[in-house]
């Protein structure tokens, strides 16, 4: 089984071997306390099942609390964001496209190599360049502020 990759805060472990399975990608995700995933969208459908803990999901036009046992389905090109305001790690099962798994592989860094604190500018730049190459939409600081996320 693959190791956990840090993908700008959340940690992702690919559970399906992408070279052998080209139909879908199943991943385990851990979202540490305080981690925010800014508003974004992409052409890849994602389904999240919360295995433990509670976090907040922004979809369409509002935030909602999701907890263990809840499922959040994000159709393609729907703007969404996440935040863990709790004091515990939230664990999720994520089902998406092989392409999304490949994206996480490309931007992710083995967790044990990631220094504490915010990502370095070159890490952020790499993330943005790869996201743009994949055709993903990333919200601006104003887009994020409009839904209650501060990126500063």
N, C-alpha and C positions, 0 to 999 in steps of 0.2 A: 504494500500500500504506500502511496506517495506521502511525503512529508507535508506539513502545513506550510503554505506560502502566505506571507504578509502581502495583502493587496491594498495598501494605503490605509491600514487600520484593521479592517476585518481580516481574519485568517481563513484561508480556503484550503481544503484537502480534496483533491480529485479522487473520487471513488471508482470511477469507470476509466478504463484504459482507452485513451482517445485514439491510439493507433489501431486498436482492434474493434472499437465500437464507433461508428460514424453517425448513429441515429440520434443520440442524446448524450448529455453529460450529467452525471449525478455527483454532487459535491456535498461535503460537510463544511459548514461555516461556523466560525466562532467570532462573536462581536464583543470585544472587551468593553467594560464600563467606560462611558464618555465618548465612545467612537461615534462619529457622524459620517454618513455617506451622503454627500451633497446631491442635490437634484440633478437627474440625468435621464436619458432615455436611449434606447437602442432597438434595433430590429429583431432582437432575440427575446422570445417569450421566456419568462422565468416563473417558476412556482416555488414558493418557500413554505416549508413546514417548520414551525417553531417546536423544537424538541425540549428545550428547557429555558427558563427565564422569561423575561418580558421586554419588549422594545416597542418603539413607535415607528409606524410606517406611514409615509405620505404617498398617497395615490390620488390622481385626478385633482381634487381641490381641498383635501383635508387630511389631518393627521388622525391616526387611530392606534390605540394600544393593541398589540398582538402578544399573546402569551402561549405557553406550552399547549400544544394541541391545535392551535389555530393555523390555518393555511391562507397564504396571500398569493394570488395569481396575478401576475403583471403581463398583460398582453403586449405584443410588440409595439414600440413607439409611444408607450404611455410614460409620461414623466413621473418619476418616483424618487424617494429619498428614504433614508433610515437614520434613526438615532437611538442609542442606548443610554437612557438617562438613569438607569438603575445602577446598583453597586455590584452587579454580578455579570459574569460572562453569559451571553445568550448564545445558545447552540441551535443551528438550523440545518435542515436538509434542503438542498437547492437542486432543482431539476431544470435544466436549460439545454441549449444547443451545444453541439461539439464546438462550434465557433466561440461561444462564451467561455468554455473550458480552455480553449487555446488562448483567448485573450488573457485570462487569469494566469495561465502559464507564462505568458510573455511579459506581463507587468509584475508578477509576483516575485518575491525574494524569500528564500528560506527564513523562517521566523527567527532561528538562532543567529542569523547574520544581521538582523535589523537593530540598530541602536535605538535606545529609548528617545522619546520626543517626536516632534513633527518631522515629516520627511524632508530630506535635503532638497535644495532647488533642482539639482540634476535628476533626482528621483521623480519629483513632480513633473519636470519637463518631459522625461521619458514617458510617464503615464499619459500626459496630454497628447504627445505625438502619436503614441500607439492607439489611444482612443479615437483620435481624428482619423488615423489610417483605417480603423475598423468602421468608420462612419457613425460613431456614437456622438450624441449631443450632450454637452456638458453645460450646466447652468452657470451663468455669470454670478459674480458676488451679489448683484441686485436681484437676480432670479432667486437666489438662495435666501437673501434677506426678506424677500416678499413672503416666504413660508416659514420664517423664524429661525433660519440658520445663519450664523455669523461665520464668515470664512477668514476672520482676521485675528 
